Amino acid sequence: MVYPNPAKNSITFEFSEDINTNVQIIIYDIFGKEVIHRDFSQKKLFNMDISSLANGIYFYKIIKNNEILNNDKLIKL
């Protein structure tokens, strides 16, 4: 789950179970250009600062062990 969406300055990625391996979160703009790439291995929550992004529509991918766990749209206000 990703919230809030739409978001202003930060978003939270919440997982149903603890993450015990490396996970990548990649955010792309509408042209497919990678604008944020973060690696993490925390528990169930990961907070990401998106204040540097311009307002608009973005897409994200969550990747674990080279497998896409989730991909969806993110709106930055």
C-alpha positions as CSV (number, residue, x, y, z in Angstrom):
1,M,0.0,0.0,0.0
2,V,1.2,3.5,-0.8
3,Y,-0.2,6.5,0.9
4,P,-1.1,9.3,0.8
5,N,-1.9,9.3,-2.9
6,P,-2.1,12.1,-4.0
7,A,0.9,13.2,-2.0
8,K,2.6,16.5,-1.2
9,N,6.1,16.1,0.3
10,S,6.4,12.4,1.3
11,I,4.8,9.0,0.7
12,T,4.8,5.9,2.8
13,F,5.2,2.4,1.4
14,E,3.6,-0.2,3.7
15,F,4.0,-3.9,3.2
16,S,1.8,-6.7,4.6
17,E,4.9,-8.5,6.0
18,D,8.4,-7.6,7.2
19,I,10.9,-7.0,4.4
20,N,14.1,-9.0,5.2
21,T,15.8,-8.6,1.9
22,N,16.8,-5.7,-0.3
23,V,13.9,-4.0,-2.0
24,Q,14.1,-1.3,-4.7
25,I,11.6,1.5,-5.2
26,I,11.8,3.3,-8.5
27,I,9.8,6.4,-9.4
28,Y,9.4,7.4,-13.1
29,D,8.0,10.5,-14.7
30,I,5.4,10.3,-17.4
31,F,8.1,10.0,-20.1
32,G,9.6,6.9,-18.4
33,K,12.6,8.7,-17.0
34,E,13.8,7.4,-13.6
35,V,13.6,10.3,-11.1
36,I,14.0,8.5,-7.8
37,H,15.7,5.2,-7.0
38,R,15.9,3.9,-3.4
39,D,17.1,0.7,-2.0
40,F,16.0,-0.4,1.5
41,S,15.6,-3.4,3.7
42,Q,13.4,-2.3,6.6
43,K,10.4,-3.7,8.3
44,K,6.9,-3.0,7.1
45,L,7.2,0.8,6.4
46,F,9.4,2.9,4.2
47,N,8.9,6.7,4.1
48,M,10.2,8.5,1.0
49,D,10.7,12.3,0.6
50,I,9.3,13.4,-2.8
51,S,9.4,17.2,-2.1
52,S,12.0,17.6,-4.9
53,L,9.6,16.3,-7.5
54,A,7.5,18.7,-9.5
55,N,3.7,18.4,-9.2
56,G,2.3,15.9,-11.7
57,I,1.7,12.2,-12.4
58,Y,4.4,9.6,-11.8
59,F,4.7,5.8,-11.8
60,Y,6.5,3.6,-9.3
61,K,7.8,0.1,-9.2
62,I,8.6,-2.0,-6.1
63,I,11.1,-4.7,-7.0
64,K,12.3,-7.5,-4.7
65,N,14.7,-10.2,-5.9
66,N,14.4,-9.0,-9.5
67,E,10.6,-9.5,-9.3
68,I,8.1,-6.6,-9.6
69,L,5.9,-6.7,-6.4
70,N,3.8,-3.7,-7.4
71,N,3.6,-0.9,-9.9
72,D,1.1,1.9,-10.0
73,K,0.5,5.6,-10.5
74,L,1.4,8.3,-8.0
75,I,0.2,11.8,-8.0
76,K,2.3,14.6,-6.6
77,L,0.5,17.8,-5.6
